[in-house]
């Protein structure tokens, strides 16, 4: 993965964690809303930049669930 992609994934993970906490969701609850199953470990990996990448449609689902627009400048 290119350096810029790693930076985007890191920022996305930070953003997900911030918005999840802001909405008062647990990692398990967020996983249920995004994936339809309890996969807390995968949410943890996203938040801690331990995944290779996420496809665009999954990122869009996160944003919809978190009622957010991705603004990398704010991170």
SVG drawing of the C-alpha trace seen along z (x, -y; Angstrom):
<svg xmlns="http://www.w3.org/2000/svg" viewBox="-27 -21 32 32">
<polyline fill="none" stroke="black" stroke-width="0.4" points="0.0,0.0 1.3,-3.4 2.3,-6.0 -0.7,-8.2 -3.1,-5.3 -1.7,-4.4 -2.3,-8.0 -5.9,-7.9 -6.5,-4.6 -5.0,-5.9 -7.1,-9.0 -10.2,-7.1 -9.7,-4.8 -9.3,-7.8 -12.4,-9.4 -14.5,-6.2 -13.4,-6.0 -14.2,-9.6 -17.6,-9.5 -18.5,-6.1 -17.7,-7.5 -19.5,-10.7 -22.7,-8.7 -22.3,-6.6 -21.8,-3.3 -19.7,-0.3 -17.5,1.4 -19.9,4.3 -22.9,2.0 -21.1,0.3 -20.2,3.6 -23.8,4.7 -24.9,1.6 -22.2,1.7 -21.8,5.4 -25.0,6.9 -23.0,9.0 -21.0,8.6 -17.4,8.2 -15.9,6.0 -12.4,7.2 -12.6,5.9 -13.8,2.4 -10.9,2.4 -8.5,3.2 -10.0,0.3 -9.7,-2.1 -6.1,-1.1 -4.9,-1.0 -4.4,2.7 -6.3,3.5 -4.8,3.4 -7.7,1.3 -11.4,0.9 -13.3,0.6 -15.1,-2.6 -18.6,-1.2 -17.8,0.0 -16.4,-3.5 -19.6,-5.0 -21.6,-2.7 -19.6,-3.7 -20.2,-7.4 -24.0,-6.8 -24.2,-4.9 -22.2,-7.5 -24.2,-10.4 -20.9,-11.9 -19.1,-13.3 -15.4,-12.5 -13.4,-15.7 -9.7,-14.8 -8.8,-18.4 -10.4,-18.1 -8.3,-15.2"/>
</svg>
